[in-house]
Amino acid sequence: MMAEDSVPTVPPAWPVFRASDADRENVLGMLRRSSAEGRLSDDTFLHRIDVALRARGDAELSELLSDLPSQAPPGSWLVRAVRWWSAFTAGIRQAWQTPRLPRLVLPRDERVYLIGRAPECDFTVRDMTVSWRHAELRPSAGHWVLVDLGSKNGTQVNGWRAGAGFTVRAGDWVRFGRARFRITG
């Protein structure tokens, strides 16, 4: 029989803090770069991505990078500063240019609108990178869908290829060849 005062005690477990989304994205970015540089095999990369997405704490995330050599030497503060400055100026350039884009006003009536360089187009774009019949703006269940008509230089909505159709709304920016526009209501 055991005495009441000799009951073994269990040490308190320390709480595991959830890894932040920013930390998780940072690790995923490092894994992508390591894979692109050939420092990880495809199978290892896919396994580590899966583990990173399921990781519950910072310790699990840091373990995924523990065997990878660092990309930059410890004293490369200049490299980090240049990367930060490049990203910062690119963001400012984008923010400055987007409101200054010419407008493409969404029509009020429900019919198909042709976009291109041809004179018979409903929206004529005078740019040599725009095809004669470049894209169509089609109504669909109360929304507008932008469809590329097989143009040589493509149609994009917010940086994504429109292809067979992409729903557009006021505030989006579109590109036909090199010609860019901001959609307004």
NORUR-V248202 format. One record per pair of residues at least 4 apart in sequence whose ideal C-beta (glycine too) atoms are under 6 Angstrom apart, sorted by the first residue. I is the first residue (numbers start at 1). J is the second residue. If there is no record, write none. Layout:
i->I j->J
i->I j->J
This chain:
i->2 j->6
i->16 j->56
i->16 j->57
i->19 j->23
i->19 j->24
i->19 j->55
i->19 j->57
i->19 j->58
i->19 j->61
i->23 j->61
i->27 j->52
i->27 j->61
i->28 j->52
i->30 j->65
i->31 j->48
i->34 j->39
i->34 j->40
i->34 j->68
i->35 j->40
i->35 j->45
i->40 j->44
i->40 j->45
i->48 j->64
i->52 j->64
i->55 j->60
i->55 j->61
i->72 j->76
i->72 j->79
i->101 j->180
i->101 j->181
i->101 j->182
i->102 j->181
i->103 j->182
i->103 j->184
i->104 j->181
i->104 j->183
i->105 j->184
i->106 j->144
i->106 j->185
i->110 j->139
i->112 j->136
i->112 j->138
i->113 j->122
i->113 j->137
i->114 j->121
i->114 j->122
i->114 j->136
i->115 j->123
i->115 j->134
i->115 j->135
i->116 j->121
i->116 j->131
i->116 j->132
i->116 j->133
i->116 j->134
i->117 j->130
i->117 j->132
i->118 j->132
i->118 j->133
i->125 j->130
i->125 j->176
i->125 j->179
i->127 j->177
i->127 j->179
i->129 j->153
i->129 j->177
i->129 j->178
i->130 j->134
i->130 j->176
i->130 j->177
i->130 j->179
i->131 j->151
i->131 j->152
i->133 j->149
i->134 j->151
i->134 j->176
i->135 j->146
i->135 j->148
i->135 j->149
i->135 j->155
i->136 j->147
i->137 j->144
i->137 j->146
i->138 j->145
i->140 j->145
i->143 j->167
i->144 j->168
i->145 j->165
i->145 j->167
i->146 j->157
i->146 j->162
i->146 j->166
i->146 j->168
i->147 j->165
i->148 j->155
i->148 j->162
i->148 j->163
i->153 j->177
i->155 j->162
i->155 j->176
i->156 j->161
i->156 j->175
i->157 j->162
i->157 j->166
i->157 j->168
i->157 j->172
i->157 j->174
i->158 j->172
i->162 j->166
i->168 j->172
i->168 j->183
i->170 j->183
i->170 j->184
i->170 j->185
i->172 j->183
i->173 j->182
i->174 j->181
i->175 j->180
